[in-house]
Amino acid sequence: MTTTTYHPLRGSDLHDIKYIYSETAVAFAFFGIQATLSIAAANALMARRGRSRWTLAVILSLLLFSLIELVGHLVYYLIQFPAGFGTSVEDISELLNRLVILNVVAERVNYVLSDAIVIWRVWVLWSDSLVAKGVLLVCMGGSLVGAIINTIWTVRPATAFQTAKSRALAITIPFLFTNAVAIILVGRRAWIYRRSVKQRLGLSTKTQIENILFLLLESGSIYCLVWVVYLVSEFTAGADTFNPVRIVGTVVHNISGIYPTIVILAVTHIGSTQSLLGTTHVSQDIRFIDSTSHPERTFGDSTTDAEISGQTHSNDACKSVESSSTRGLSAADRTELELCEIRRISSERDSLRSTELTTRDTLGEGL
């Protein structure tokens, strides 16, 4: 028969209870935010086709593991109240250990899935670069290894090397490095776009692709800042388990789920707005123009064979006029030469605009 004893609450007990209530309230608030955004993102993604179903699966997985962590987190504290505050002497250490393992694994899975989305969208931007893809694979591997090491160190009995600071470094450095590399690659791609496409089109306002790229840069920078704040909190919290600073670590996994969900929602909204304005979406894989050379026809061009034949005939006529001496040209030939130049510039601008549209669609599919 289980014996029941009662003890008066001390000041330290009240401090711990206050912390538990605060931490639980913050955890529920962030999960509510993530759930709301995930439902909205799911509705937006289900209206699309293609690779969006994989993105939807990842978003729902992030929400599922956040729910598992939240329930485990709540149960972890609830079963300690009787033993911790004097109403039961039943041994619950084994159950607590299992809950710790459940929570730790759920959190680390969220971190890895969030980084996988980051890696994927940057992969889409640099799908024509073996070096960039190699760097991204190394970063993803580092994040996975860091998560595994941190999980093992957290669930096993602590040793001299498994301090709170070393565990924080093992989980923070790989993910922080991965996201920093992603920011650099996105920034590089944004610079290439501005130099090679936007300037040649003579656009003075921000384009849709620019909005998406800058969204990736800004959101990635904020996410990196979250990891920095988490690392600082772990180093400044000290040995006190119920230090309010540690609440930051409670919601990092939720932020890992909120971060890609917000980006997906924003990109979907940008694409929907552009569709309402009558923009034609071109579904194809395309690379950014990386030089000022004349763009060639891509697989997604809708140019018909008759148009190609007409363009070929026109180009032959232009070459014939251009090969003639400028001084010997008649007024009609000079006019034809000017028209050839206008057609060449127009063709180049149309190709660049097609590149912008298809790149935007590629970004949308990748997110």
Secondary structure, 3 states (H helix, E strand, C coil): CCCCCCCCCCHHHHHHHHHHHHHHHHHHHHHHHHHHHHHHHHHHHHCCCCCHHHHHHHHHHHHHHHHHHHHHHHHHHHCHHHHHCCCCCCCCHHHHHHHHHHHHHHHHHHHHHHHHHHHHHHHHHCCCCHHHHHHHHHHHHHHHHHHHHHHHHHHCCCCCCCCHHHHHHHHHHHHHHHHHHHHHHHHHHHHHHHHHHHHHHCCCCCCHHHHHHHHHHHHHHHHHHHHHHHHHHHHHCCCCCCCHHHHHHHHHHHHHHHHHHHHHHHHHHHHHHHHHCCCCCCCCCCCCCCCCCCCCCCCCCCCCHHHHHHHHHHHHHHHHHHHCCHHHCCHHHHHHHHHHHHHHHHHHHHHHHHHHHHHHHHHHHHC
